[in-house]
Amino acid sequence: MSARQGIPPSQRGYTLPELLIGMALSLLVIAAATSAYGNSQQTWKAMAAADAVHANARVALRNIREQALMAGAAYLTSANHMDGLFMVELSPSELAGHAALAGVNGAKNNESITLGHWRALSSYDCQGNSGSTHTSVRNDYKINANKELSCKDLNPSNSTYQALAEGVEDFQLLYAEVNPQTQTIQWKTANQVSDMRQVSAIEVCLRIASLSTVHNTHPSSQLKGCHGEALPSDGRLRRTFKRVTALRNRDGLKP
């Protein structure tokens, strides 16, 4: 009878093979937990990057849409009639010399759109300022050198461009021009439009990238940029957003 056989089971230790097997299993558990933690960190980082990209797109597109809906719109103004009666009239739809819609077609840093409306309709510009004394507000949008979509009211002499959204790699615009003669509507770039007064809608395209890299992110071949180009594969999460906004003051335009 060996000495180990005489020891009660509750007081026996582990043999060397048992210890090695236990250590190996513990290392496997630790490795699996570490891998799961790393994957969850990458997943969280990708979700945070996607949320930031969509948040920037929402801010930029909502701002442009709000200004586009007011572009060139008329407002109610009081007028005294000759017999002393109080009357309400519609203002002119656009300010002479300051078109409600203008655009520049060109490279990424040159592409821009200007949307104008009467200050009496809304005194706020694209930055939320309302201190201007001009009769109209003319908001101009373009990308700056820091890949930010920026805007300012062109009327005040001291106005400066301020960023609305970051990570904007491309900003492209198309204009739906109505041709009454041919009874058609064609989507054109700014330099192709013959008469901005005949534009009934605009299409805004934004290609936005995350500021941080997400190394397990690879662009899908089905996702394209504003020009149909393949998205870069540098670890950043990218999305392309397109929105069409009808110009309310041009509802009467029909092909």
Backbone hydrogen bonds, N-H to C=O, Kabsch-Sander energy under -0.5 kcal/mol:
donor,donor_aa,acceptor,acceptor_aa,energy
6,G,2,S,-0.9
7,I,4,R,-1.5
11,Q,8,P,-1.8
12,R,9,P,-1.0
19,L,15,T,-2.2
20,L,16,L,-2.4
21,I,17,P,-2.4
22,G,18,E,-2.3
23,M,19,L,-2.5
24,A,20,L,-2.3
25,L,21,I,-2.3
26,S,22,G,-2.3
27,L,23,M,-2.4
28,L,24,A,-2.0
29,V,25,L,-2.2
30,I,26,S,-2.5
31,A,27,L,-2.6
32,A,28,L,-2.4
33,A,29,V,-2.4
34,T,30,I,-2.6
35,S,31,A,-2.4
36,A,32,A,-2.4
37,Y,33,A,-2.4
38,G,34,T,-2.5
39,N,35,S,-2.6
40,S,36,A,-2.4
41,Q,37,Y,-2.3
42,Q,38,G,-2.2
43,T,39,N,-2.6
44,W,40,S,-2.7
45,K,41,Q,-2.4
46,A,42,Q,-2.4
47,M,43,T,-2.5
48,A,44,W,-2.5
49,A,45,K,-2.2
50,A,46,A,-2.4
51,D,47,M,-2.4
52,A,48,A,-2.1
53,V,49,A,-2.2
54,H,50,A,-2.4
55,A,51,D,-2.2
56,N,52,A,-2.3
57,A,53,V,-2.0
58,R,54,H,-2.5
59,V,55,A,-2.2
60,A,56,N,-2.3
61,L,57,A,-2.7
62,R,58,R,-2.3
63,N,59,V,-1.9
64,I,60,A,-2.2
65,R,61,L,-2.4
66,E,62,R,-2.4
67,Q,63,N,-1.8
68,A,64,I,-2.5
69,L,65,R,-2.3
70,M,66,E,-0.8
71,A,67,Q,-0.8
72,G,116,G,-2.2
73,A,70,M,-2.2
77,T,89,E,-3.1
79,A,87,M,-2.7
81,H,79,A,-0.5
81,H,85,L,-2.7
84,G,81,H,-2.0
87,M,79,A,-2.1
89,E,77,T,-3.3
91,S,75,Y,-2.5
95,L,98,H,-0.6
98,H,95,L,-2.0
102,A,114,T,-1.8
104,V,112,S,-2.3
110,N,107,A,-1.8
111,E,107,A,-2.3
112,S,104,V,-2.0
113,I,141,Y,-1.4
114,T,102,A,-3.2
115,L,139,N,-2.7
116,G,100,A,-2.5
117,H,137,V,-2.2
118,W,73,A,-0.5
119,R,135,T,-2.6
120,A,135,T,-0.6
121,L,118,W,-0.8
122,S,118,W,-1.5
125,D,129,N,-2.2
128,G,125,D,-1.7
137,V,117,H,-3.0
139,N,115,L,-2.6
139,N,137,V,-0.5
140,D,152,K,-2.9
141,Y,113,I,-2.5
142,K,150,S,-2.2
143,I,108,K,-0.6
143,I,111,E,-0.5
144,N,148,E,-2.4
147,K,144,N,-1.5
149,L,165,A,-2.2
150,S,142,K,-3.3
150,S,148,E,-0.6
151,C,162,Q,-1.9
152,K,140,D,-1.3
154,L,138,R,-3.3
154,L,152,K,-0.6
159,S,156,P,-1.1
162,Q,151,C,-2.1
164,L,149,L,-3.9
165,A,149,L,-1.2
167,G,147,K,-0.8
168,V,147,K,-2.2
169,E,167,G,-0.8
169,E,207,R,-2.8
170,D,207,R,-1.3
172,Q,205,C,-2.3
174,L,203,E,-2.0
175,Y,188,K,-3.2
176,A,201,A,-2.7
177,E,175,Y,-1.0
177,E,186,Q,-2.7
178,V,198,Q,-3.1
179,N,184,T,-2.9
183,Q,179,N,-1.3
184,T,179,N,-1.5
186,Q,177,E,-2.1
188,K,175,Y,-2.7
188,K,186,Q,-0.5
192,Q,189,T,-1.3
193,V,189,T,-1.0
193,V,190,A,-0.6
198,Q,195,D,-2.0
199,V,196,M,-1.5
200,S,176,A,-2.7
200,S,198,Q,-0.5
201,A,176,A,-0.7
202,I,245,T,-2.3
203,E,174,L,-2.7
204,V,243,R,-2.9
205,C,172,Q,-2.7
206,L,241,F,-2.7
207,R,170,D,-2.1
208,I,206,L,-0.6
208,I,239,R,-2.5
209,A,167,G,-2.9
210,S,237,L,-2.4
214,V,235,G,-5.5
217,T,214,V,-2.3
218,H,216,N,-0.5
223,L,220,S,-1.3
225,G,229,E,-2.4
228,G,225,G,-1.7
231,L,223,L,-0.7
234,D,232,P,-0.6
237,L,212,S,-0.5
239,R,208,I,-2.1
241,F,206,L,-3.0
243,R,204,V,-2.3
245,T,202,I,-2.6
247,L,200,S,-2.5
248,R,246,A,-0.7
250,R,247,L,-1.8
251,D,248,R,-1.6
253,L,250,R,-1.8
